[in-house]
Amino acid sequence: MKPAPDDAPSPRHGEYVAWLHDTLGLTPADNPGDLLALARREFGAQLESWVDRFYEEED
């Protein structure tokens, strides 16, 4: 997953990354696409089932 060419970090991105590290000991993922793919494989069906409750079926 690559950001769009015109996508820029938010003005306070650095502050958030520092807070994430200081508070939770976490760093940003090296490849967020890998993390997203793993989450979709593990939780995709559950998420889809949950989201479906909020949409009416079309005839």
Order of alpha helices (4+ residues) and beta strands (2+ residues): alpha-alpha
